[in-house]
Amino acid sequence: MLIVKLLIVASLFLLFIYLSARLTKRGLSKRYEPRAQTPWNSLNEGQDPTL
């Protein structure tokens, strides 16, 4: 019974390590990089991009 509990805890630990490694590889900071400048981004500054 103790071996089964240890296997469950070990598998959960390995799953946590695996998921955290995948998240760091993907690079969550890419979501927060500034966008490339286009004329339509000037709408955020209150300017008309059609002029």
CHARMM internal coordinates of N, CA and C (Angstrom, degrees):
IC EDIT
DIST 1 N 1 CA 1.4540
DIST 1 CA 1 C 1.5367
ANGL 1 N 1 CA 1 C 111.29
DIST 1 C 2 N 1.3182
ANGL 1 CA 1 C 2 N 115.86
DIHE 1 N 1 CA 1 C 2 N -38.40
DIST 2 N 2 CA 1.4602
ANGL 1 C 2 N 2 CA 120.18
DIHE 1 CA 1 C 2 N 2 CA 178.63
DIST 2 CA 2 C 1.5242
ANGL 2 N 2 CA 2 C 111.07
DIHE 1 C 2 N 2 CA 2 C -66.25
DIST 2 C 3 N 1.3293
ANGL 2 CA 2 C 3 N 115.93
DIHE 2 N 2 CA 2 C 3 N -36.14
DIST 3 N 3 CA 1.4685
ANGL 2 C 3 N 3 CA 120.09
DIHE 2 CA 2 C 3 N 3 CA -179.77
DIST 3 CA 3 C 1.5257
ANGL 3 N 3 CA 3 C 110.35
DIHE 2 C 3 N 3 CA 3 C -65.36
DIST 3 C 4 N 1.3219
ANGL 3 CA 3 C 4 N 117.67
DIHE 3 N 3 CA 3 C 4 N -38.27
DIST 4 N 4 CA 1.4593
ANGL 3 C 4 N 4 CA 121.44
DIHE 3 CA 3 C 4 N 4 CA 179.57
DIST 4 CA 4 C 1.5237
ANGL 4 N 4 CA 4 C 110.05
DIHE 3 C 4 N 4 CA 4 C -65.43
DIST 4 C 5 N 1.3238
ANGL 4 CA 4 C 5 N 117.49
DIHE 4 N 4 CA 4 C 5 N -43.20
DIST 5 N 5 CA 1.4572
ANGL 4 C 5 N 5 CA 120.69
DIHE 4 CA 4 C 5 N 5 CA 178.35
DIST 5 CA 5 C 1.5229
ANGL 5 N 5 CA 5 C 111.23
DIHE 4 C 5 N 5 CA 5 C -63.86
DIST 5 C 6 N 1.3249
ANGL 5 CA 5 C 6 N 117.35
DIHE 5 N 5 CA 5 C 6 N -41.00
DIST 6 N 6 CA 1.4581
ANGL 5 C 6 N 6 CA 120.51
DIHE 5 CA 5 C 6 N 6 CA 178.22
DIST 6 CA 6 C 1.5267
ANGL 6 N 6 CA 6 C 111.46
DIHE 5 C 6 N 6 CA 6 C -64.98
DIST 6 C 7 N 1.3228
ANGL 6 CA 6 C 7 N 117.00
DIHE 6 N 6 CA 6 C 7 N -38.20
DIST 7 N 7 CA 1.4630
ANGL 6 C 7 N 7 CA 120.42
DIHE 6 CA 6 C 7 N 7 CA 177.56
DIST 7 CA 7 C 1.5228
ANGL 7 N 7 CA 7 C 111.19
DIHE 6 C 7 N 7 CA 7 C -64.39
DIST 7 C 8 N 1.3140
ANGL 7 CA 7 C 8 N 117.04
DIHE 7 N 7 CA 7 C 8 N -39.59
DIST 8 N 8 CA 1.4601
ANGL 7 C 8 N 8 CA 120.92
DIHE 7 CA 7 C 8 N 8 CA 179.42
DIST 8 CA 8 C 1.5269
ANGL 8 N 8 CA 8 C 110.10
DIHE 7 C 8 N 8 CA 8 C -65.62
DIST 8 C 9 N 1.3110
ANGL 8 CA 8 C 9 N 117.07
DIHE 8 N 8 CA 8 C 9 N -45.76
DIST 9 N 9 CA 1.4602
ANGL 8 C 9 N 9 CA 120.92
DIHE 8 CA 8 C 9 N 9 CA 179.73
DIST 9 CA 9 C 1.5268
ANGL 9 N 9 CA 9 C 110.26
DIHE 8 C 9 N 9 CA 9 C -64.31
DIST 9 C 10 N 1.3079
ANGL 9 CA 9 C 10 N 117.58
DIHE 9 N 9 CA 9 C 10 N -42.07
DIST 10 N 10 CA 1.4659
ANGL 9 C 10 N 10 CA 121.03
DIHE 9 CA 9 C 10 N 10 CA 179.93
DIST 10 CA 10 C 1.5285
ANGL 10 N 10 CA 10 C 111.09
DIHE 9 C 10 N 10 CA 10 C -65.64
DIST 10 C 11 N 1.3313
ANGL 10 CA 10 C 11 N 117.46
DIHE 10 N 10 CA 10 C 11 N -39.92
DIST 11 N 11 CA 1.4610
ANGL 10 C 11 N 11 CA 119.69
DIHE 10 CA 10 C 11 N 11 CA 179.93
DIST 11 CA 11 C 1.5236
ANGL 11 N 11 CA 11 C 110.92
DIHE 10 C 11 N 11 CA 11 C -68.09
DIST 11 C 12 N 1.3301
ANGL 11 CA 11 C 12 N 117.85
DIHE 11 N 11 CA 11 C 12 N -37.50
DIST 12 N 12 CA 1.4610
ANGL 11 C 12 N 12 CA 120.13
DIHE 11 CA 11 C 12 N 12 CA 176.67
DIST 12 CA 12 C 1.5265
ANGL 12 N 12 CA 12 C 110.93
DIHE 11 C 12 N 12 CA 12 C -65.66
DIST 12 C 13 N 1.3143
ANGL 12 CA 12 C 13 N 116.95
DIHE 12 N 12 CA 12 C 13 N -38.96
DIST 13 N 13 CA 1.4559
ANGL 12 C 13 N 13 CA 121.36
DIHE 12 CA 12 C 13 N 13 CA 177.92
DIST 13 CA 13 C 1.5244
ANGL 13 N 13 CA 13 C 110.78
DIHE 12 C 13 N 13 CA 13 C -63.89
DIST 13 C 14 N 1.3245
ANGL 13 CA 13 C 14 N 116.89
DIHE 13 N 13 CA 13 C 14 N -44.55
DIST 14 N 14 CA 1.4638
ANGL 13 C 14 N 14 CA 120.47
DIHE 13 CA 13 C 14 N 14 CA 179.26
DIST 14 CA 14 C 1.5301
ANGL 14 N 14 CA 14 C 111.32
DIHE 13 C 14 N 14 CA 14 C -66.20
DIST 14 C 15 N 1.3235
ANGL 14 CA 14 C 15 N 117.11
DIHE 14 N 14 CA 14 C 15 N -36.13
DIST 15 N 15 CA 1.4547
ANGL 14 C 15 N 15 CA 120.75
DIHE 14 CA 14 C 15 N 15 CA 177.05
DIST 15 CA 15 C 1.5220
ANGL 15 N 15 CA 15 C 110.59
DIHE 14 C 15 N 15 CA 15 C -64.50
DIST 15 C 16 N 1.3184
ANGL 15 CA 15 C 16 N 116.66
DIHE 15 N 15 CA 15 C 16 N -41.32
DIST 16 N 16 CA 1.4644
ANGL 15 C 16 N 16 CA 121.13
DIHE 15 CA 15 C 16 N 16 CA 177.33
DIST 16 CA 16 C 1.5211
ANGL 16 N 16 CA 16 C 111.02
DIHE 15 C 16 N 16 CA 16 C -62.24
DIST 16 C 17 N 1.3135
ANGL 16 CA 16 C 17 N 117.03
DIHE 16 N 16 CA 16 C 17 N -44.21
DIST 17 N 17 CA 1.4676
ANGL 16 C 17 N 17 CA 121.44
DIHE 16 CA 16 C 17 N 17 CA 179.13
DIST 17 CA 17 C 1.5299
ANGL 17 N 17 CA 17 C 110.12
DIHE 16 C 17 N 17 CA 17 C -62.81
DIST 17 C 18 N 1.3214
ANGL 17 CA 17 C 18 N 117.16
DIHE 17 N 17 CA 17 C 18 N -43.13
DIST 18 N 18 CA 1.4575
ANGL 17 C 18 N 18 CA 121.91
DIHE 17 CA 17 C 18 N 18 CA -179.16
DIST 18 CA 18 C 1.5349
ANGL 18 N 18 CA 18 C 111.01
DIHE 17 C 18 N 18 CA 18 C -62.94
DIST 18 C 19 N 1.3303
ANGL 18 CA 18 C 19 N 116.53
DIHE 18 N 18 CA 18 C 19 N -46.47
DIST 19 N 19 CA 1.4613
ANGL 18 C 19 N 19 CA 119.76
DIHE 18 CA 18 C 19 N 19 CA -178.39
DIST 19 CA 19 C 1.5257
ANGL 19 N 19 CA 19 C 111.57
DIHE 18 C 19 N 19 CA 19 C -67.47
DIST 19 C 20 N 1.3035
ANGL 19 CA 19 C 20 N 117.56
DIHE 19 N 19 CA 19 C 20 N -38.81
DIST 20 N 20 CA 1.4594
ANGL 19 C 20 N 20 CA 119.18
DIHE 19 CA 19 C 20 N 20 CA 179.07
DIST 20 CA 20 C 1.5290
ANGL 20 N 20 CA 20 C 110.88
DIHE 19 C 20 N 20 CA 20 C -68.09
DIST 20 C 21 N 1.3098
ANGL 20 CA 20 C 21 N 118.24
DIHE 20 N 20 CA 20 C 21 N -34.85
DIST 21 N 21 CA 1.4642
ANGL 20 C 21 N 21 CA 121.00
DIHE 20 CA 20 C 21 N 21 CA 177.05
DIST 21 CA 21 C 1.5272
ANGL 21 N 21 CA 21 C 110.59
DIHE 20 C 21 N 21 CA 21 C -66.40
DIST 21 C 22 N 1.3154
ANGL 21 CA 21 C 22 N 117.34
DIHE 21 N 21 CA 21 C 22 N -39.00
DIST 22 N 22 CA 1.4672
ANGL 21 C 22 N 22 CA 120.46
DIHE 21 CA 21 C 22 N 22 CA 178.50
DIST 22 CA 22 C 1.5204
ANGL 22 N 22 CA 22 C 111.55
DIHE 21 C 22 N 22 CA 22 C -65.91
DIST 22 C 23 N 1.3273
ANGL 22 CA 22 C 23 N 116.19
DIHE 22 N 22 CA 22 C 23 N -39.13
DIST 23 N 23 CA 1.4587
ANGL 22 C 23 N 23 CA 118.94
DIHE 22 CA 22 C 23 N 23 CA -179.71
DIST 23 CA 23 C 1.5201
ANGL 23 N 23 CA 23 C 111.56
DIHE 22 C 23 N 23 CA 23 C -67.30
DIST 23 C 24 N 1.3100
ANGL 23 CA 23 C 24 N 117.06
DIHE 23 N 23 CA 23 C 24 N -37.82
DIST 24 N 24 CA 1.4632
ANGL 23 C 24 N 24 CA 118.47
DIHE 23 CA 23 C 24 N 24 CA 179.89
DIST 24 CA 24 C 1.5186
ANGL 24 N 24 CA 24 C 111.07
DIHE 23 C 24 N 24 CA 24 C -72.82
DIST 24 C 25 N 1.3220
ANGL 24 CA 24 C 25 N 118.47
DIHE 24 N 24 CA 24 C 25 N -30.66
DIST 25 N 25 CA 1.4613
ANGL 24 C 25 N 25 CA 120.54
DIHE 24 CA 24 C 25 N 25 CA 176.46
DIST 25 CA 25 C 1.5189
ANGL 25 N 25 CA 25 C 111.10
DIHE 24 C 25 N 25 CA 25 C -67.32
DIST 25 C 26 N 1.3191
ANGL 25 CA 25 C 26 N 116.12
DIHE 25 N 25 CA 25 C 26 N -39.52
DIST 26 N 26 CA 1.4590
ANGL 25 C 26 N 26 CA 120.13
DIHE 25 CA 25 C 26 N 26 CA -176.63
DIST 26 CA 26 C 1.5153
ANGL 26 N 26 CA 26 C 110.92
DIHE 25 C 26 N 26 CA 26 C -66.01
DIST 26 C 27 N 1.3030
ANGL 26 CA 26 C 27 N 117.56
DIHE 26 N 26 CA 26 C 27 N -33.28
DIST 27 N 27 CA 1.4586
ANGL 26 C 27 N 27 CA 120.66
DIHE 26 CA 26 C 27 N 27 CA 179.28
DIST 27 CA 27 C 1.5084
ANGL 27 N 27 CA 27 C 111.39
DIHE 26 C 27 N 27 CA 27 C 81.94
DIST 27 C 28 N 1.3007
ANGL 27 CA 27 C 28 N 116.88
DIHE 27 N 27 CA 27 C 28 N 82.90
DIST 28 N 28 CA 1.4518
ANGL 27 C 28 N 28 CA 120.38
DIHE 27 CA 27 C 28 N 28 CA -178.81
DIST 28 CA 28 C 1.5185
ANGL 28 N 28 CA 28 C 112.32
DIHE 27 C 28 N 28 CA 28 C -66.62
DIST 28 C 29 N 1.3265
ANGL 28 CA 28 C 29 N 118.10
DIHE 28 N 28 CA 28 C 29 N -19.93
DIST 29 N 29 CA 1.4552
ANGL 28 C 29 N 29 CA 120.25
DIHE 28 CA 28 C 29 N 29 CA -177.63
DIST 29 CA 29 C 1.5265
ANGL 29 N 29 CA 29 C 111.88
DIHE 28 C 29 N 29 CA 29 C -73.04
DIST 29 C 30 N 1.3194
ANGL 29 CA 29 C 30 N 118.90
DIHE 29 N 29 CA 29 C 30 N -12.73
DIST 30 N 30 CA 1.4629
ANGL 29 C 30 N 30 CA 120.72
DIHE 29 CA 29 C 30 N 30 CA 178.67
DIST 30 CA 30 C 1.5268
ANGL 30 N 30 CA 30 C 111.38
DIHE 29 C 30 N 30 CA 30 C -61.46
DIST 30 C 31 N 1.3057
ANGL 30 CA 30 C 31 N 116.17
DIHE 30 N 30 CA 30 C 31 N -28.18
DIST 31 N 31 CA 1.4512
ANGL 30 C 31 N 31 CA 120.33
DIHE 30 CA 30 C 31 N 31 CA -178.49
DIST 31 CA 31 C 1.5254
ANGL 31 N 31 CA 31 C 110.84
DIHE 30 C 31 N 31 CA 31 C -64.99
DIST 31 C 32 N 1.3190
ANGL 31 CA 31 C 32 N 117.64
DIHE 31 N 31 CA 31 C 32 N -27.84
DIST 32 N 32 CA 1.4467
ANGL 31 C 32 N 32 CA 121.22
DIHE 31 CA 31 C 32 N 32 CA -172.96
DIST 32 CA 32 C 1.5280
ANGL 32 N 32 CA 32 C 113.35
DIHE 31 C 32 N 32 CA 32 C -102.69
DIST 32 C 33 N 1.3013
ANGL 32 CA 32 C 33 N 117.66
DIHE 32 N 32 CA 32 C 33 N 11.16
DIST 33 N 33 CA 1.4591
ANGL 32 C 33 N 33 CA 119.82
DIHE 32 CA 32 C 33 N 33 CA 177.35
DIST 33 CA 33 C 1.5241
ANGL 33 N 33 CA 33 C 109.35
DIHE 32 C 33 N 33 CA 33 C -72.88
DIST 33 C 34 N 1.3255
ANGL 33 CA 33 C 34 N 117.70
DIHE 33 N 33 CA 33 C 34 N 146.85
DIST 34 N 34 CA 1.4708
ANGL 33 C 34 N 34 CA 119.48
DIHE 33 CA 33 C 34 N 34 CA 179.68
DIST 34 CA 34 C 1.5270
ANGL 34 N 34 CA 34 C 110.97
DIHE 33 C 34 N 34 CA 34 C -65.51
DIST 34 C 35 N 1.2999
ANGL 34 CA 34 C 35 N 114.74
DIHE 34 N 34 CA 34 C 35 N 147.62
DIST 35 N 35 CA 1.4683
ANGL 34 C 35 N 35 CA 119.91
DIHE 34 CA 34 C 35 N 35 CA -179.95
DIST 35 CA 35 C 1.5247
ANGL 35 N 35 CA 35 C 110.42
DIHE 34 C 35 N 35 CA 35 C -76.87
DIST 35 C 36 N 1.3078
ANGL 35 CA 35 C 36 N 114.92
DIHE 35 N 35 CA 35 C 36 N 157.57
DIST 36 N 36 CA 1.4619
ANGL 35 C 36 N 36 CA 120.23
DIHE 35 CA 35 C 36 N 36 CA 175.06
DIST 36 CA 36 C 1.5281
ANGL 36 N 36 CA 36 C 108.45
DIHE 35 C 36 N 36 CA 36 C -68.65
DIST 36 C 37 N 1.3179
ANGL 36 CA 36 C 37 N 115.86
DIHE 36 N 36 CA 36 C 37 N 143.76
DIST 37 N 37 CA 1.4608
ANGL 36 C 37 N 37 CA 119.76
DIHE 36 CA 36 C 37 N 37 CA -177.41
DIST 37 CA 37 C 1.5247
ANGL 37 N 37 CA 37 C 110.51
DIHE 36 C 37 N 37 CA 37 C -73.67
DIST 37 C 38 N 1.3077
ANGL 37 CA 37 C 38 N 115.47
DIHE 37 N 37 CA 37 C 38 N 126.85
DIST 38 N 38 CA 1.4605
ANGL 37 C 38 N 38 CA 123.04
DIHE 37 CA 37 C 38 N 38 CA 172.62
DIST 38 CA 38 C 1.5252
ANGL 38 N 38 CA 38 C 107.07
DIHE 37 C 38 N 38 CA 38 C -129.69
DIST 38 C 39 N 1.3115
ANGL 38 CA 38 C 39 N 117.48
DIHE 38 N 38 CA 38 C 39 N 162.88
DIST 39 N 39 CA 1.4723
ANGL 38 C 39 N 39 CA 118.63
DIHE 38 CA 38 C 39 N 39 CA 178.50
DIST 39 CA 39 C 1.5309
ANGL 39 N 39 CA 39 C 112.42
DIHE 38 C 39 N 39 CA 39 C -59.02
DIST 39 C 40 N 1.3090
ANGL 39 CA 39 C 40 N 117.46
DIHE 39 N 39 CA 39 C 40 N -29.45
DIST 40 N 40 CA 1.4632
ANGL 39 C 40 N 40 CA 119.84
DIHE 39 CA 39 C 40 N 40 CA -176.85
DIST 40 CA 40 C 1.5219
ANGL 40 N 40 CA 40 C 111.91
DIHE 39 C 40 N 40 CA 40 C -76.44
DIST 40 C 41 N 1.3395
ANGL 40 CA 40 C 41 N 118.76
DIHE 40 N 40 CA 40 C 41 N -16.26
DIST 41 N 41 CA 1.4677
ANGL 40 C 41 N 41 CA 120.12
DIHE 40 CA 40 C 41 N 41 CA 175.07
DIST 41 CA 41 C 1.5239
ANGL 41 N 41 CA 41 C 111.44
DIHE 40 C 41 N 41 CA 41 C -70.11
DIST 41 C 42 N 1.3346
ANGL 41 CA 41 C 42 N 116.94
DIHE 41 N 41 CA 41 C 42 N -18.16
DIST 42 N 42 CA 1.4644
ANGL 41 C 42 N 42 CA 119.01
DIHE 41 CA 41 C 42 N 42 CA 179.76
DIST 42 CA 42 C 1.5278
ANGL 42 N 42 CA 42 C 111.52
DIHE 41 C 42 N 42 CA 42 C -71.16
DIST 42 C 43 N 1.3295
ANGL 42 CA 42 C 43 N 118.35
DIHE 42 N 42 CA 42 C 43 N -12.25
DIST 43 N 43 CA 1.4571
ANGL 42 C 43 N 43 CA 120.94
DIHE 42 CA 42 C 43 N 43 CA 174.59
DIST 43 CA 43 C 1.5226
ANGL 43 N 43 CA 43 C 111.06
DIHE 42 C 43 N 43 CA 43 C -60.87
DIST 43 C 44 N 1.3352
ANGL 43 CA 43 C 44 N 116.91
DIHE 43 N 43 CA 43 C 44 N -31.59
DIST 44 N 44 CA 1.4634
ANGL 43 C 44 N 44 CA 120.71
DIHE 43 CA 43 C 44 N 44 CA 178.46
DIST 44 CA 44 C 1.5233
ANGL 44 N 44 CA 44 C 111.31
DIHE 43 C 44 N 44 CA 44 C -64.94
DIST 44 C 45 N 1.3107
ANGL 44 CA 44 C 45 N 117.28
DIHE 44 N 44 CA 44 C 45 N -24.84
DIST 45 N 45 CA 1.4686
ANGL 44 C 45 N 45 CA 121.78
DIHE 44 CA 44 C 45 N 45 CA -179.08
DIST 45 CA 45 C 1.5254
ANGL 45 N 45 CA 45 C 111.01
DIHE 44 C 45 N 45 CA 45 C -97.64
DIST 45 C 46 N 1.3185
ANGL 45 CA 45 C 46 N 118.44
DIHE 45 N 45 CA 45 C 46 N 5.91
DIST 46 N 46 CA 1.4537
ANGL 45 C 46 N 46 CA 122.35
DIHE 45 CA 45 C 46 N 46 CA 177.22
DIST 46 CA 46 C 1.5109
ANGL 46 N 46 CA 46 C 114.05
DIHE 45 C 46 N 46 CA 46 C 81.54
DIST 46 C 47 N 1.3251
ANGL 46 CA 46 C 47 N 118.41
DIHE 46 N 46 CA 46 C 47 N 19.59
DIST 47 N 47 CA 1.4509
ANGL 46 C 47 N 47 CA 121.47
DIHE 46 CA 46 C 47 N 47 CA -179.60
DIST 47 CA 47 C 1.5341
ANGL 47 N 47 CA 47 C 109.03
DIHE 46 C 47 N 47 CA 47 C -105.44
DIST 47 C 48 N 1.3166
ANGL 47 CA 47 C 48 N 115.19
DIHE 47 N 47 CA 47 C 48 N 149.59
DIST 48 N 48 CA 1.4579
ANGL 47 C 48 N 48 CA 121.39
DIHE 47 CA 47 C 48 N 48 CA 179.53
DIST 48 CA 48 C 1.5407
ANGL 48 N 48 CA 48 C 108.70
DIHE 47 C 48 N 48 CA 48 C -87.17
DIST 48 C 49 N 1.3317
ANGL 48 CA 48 C 49 N 119.28
DIHE 48 N 48 CA 48 C 49 N 115.15
DIST 49 N 49 CA 1.4701
ANGL 48 C 49 N 49 CA 120.89
DIHE 48 CA 48 C 49 N 49 CA -177.48
DIST 49 CA 49 C 1.5292
ANGL 49 N 49 CA 49 C 113.54
DIHE 48 C 49 N 49 CA 49 C -73.76
DIST 49 C 50 N 1.3165
ANGL 49 CA 49 C 50 N 118.08
DIHE 49 N 49 CA 49 C 50 N -11.57
DIST 50 N 50 CA 1.4706
ANGL 49 C 50 N 50 CA 120.27
DIHE 49 CA 49 C 50 N 50 CA -178.00
DIST 50 CA 50 C 1.5173
ANGL 50 N 50 CA 50 C 112.23
DIHE 49 C 50 N 50 CA 50 C -83.16
DIST 50 C 51 N 1.3290
ANGL 50 CA 50 C 51 N 117.93
DIHE 50 N 50 CA 50 C 51 N -8.56
DIST 51 N 51 CA 1.4767
ANGL 50 C 51 N 51 CA 120.12
DIHE 50 CA 50 C 51 N 51 CA -178.94
DIST 51 CA 51 C 1.5019
ANGL 51 N 51 CA 51 C 111.67
DIHE 50 C 51 N 51 CA 51 C -83.52
END
COOR INIT
IC SEED 1 N 1 CA 1 C
IC BUILD
